[in-house]
Amino acid sequence: MTAGFIARALLSGLIIAAIAWIGRRNAAAAALVASLPLVSLLGILWLWHDTGDRERLAGHMEATFWYVLPSLPMFLVTPIMLRSGMNFWISLGAGCALTIVLYLLVIPLAAKFGIRL
């Protein structure tokens, strides 16, 4: 592993740890930080730094947009299940499973509109 990879991993881990730390004090503030596309922006910056390839970066950013959309329902389904008394792990698993199903539906649907994911 290179020093750059380790630095990137540490920075990414620090962002996640900060969100958890903030969440213990203020759930809304943690949600705001988590909703920022920080990981995506870091990935974009590192991809640009590593390749300088405009087309690859543009494709990456467009694909990220299309993959974010099917992940959003998880953030509604999981809280609904939790509030109805469901077990945390079952609720989270159901939210993740829904996301996977929606990813699998979005890929061929996007292809019908000429969007390659």
DAFENTA-V114820 format. One record per residue. N is the residue number from 1. NEAR is the number of other ideal C-beta (glycine too) atoms within 8 Angstrom. Layout:
n:near
N:NEAR
N:NEAR
//
This chain:
n:near
1:3
2:5
3:5
4:6
5:8
6:9
7:8
8:10
9:8
10:8
11:9
12:10
13:8
14:8
15:11
16:8
17:8
18:9
19:11
20:9
21:8
22:11
23:11
24:5
25:6
26:7
27:6
28:6
29:10
30:12
31:9
32:8
33:11
34:7
35:5
36:6
37:5
38:8
39:8
40:8
41:8
42:12
43:9
44:11
45:8
46:9
47:12
48:9
49:7
50:6
51:8
52:6
53:7
54:6
55:6
56:9
57:12
58:8
59:8
60:11
61:9
62:9
63:9
64:9
65:8
66:11
67:11
68:8
69:8
70:11
71:11
72:8
73:11
74:11
75:9
76:8
77:12
78:12
79:8
80:8
81:12
82:9
83:6
84:6
85:3
86:9
87:5
88:7
89:6
90:9
91:13
92:9
93:8
94:12
95:14
96:9
97:8
98:11
99:12
100:8
101:8
102:11
103:11
104:8
105:9
106:13
107:9
108:8
109:8
110:11
111:10
112:6
113:6
114:5
115:8
116:5
117:9
//
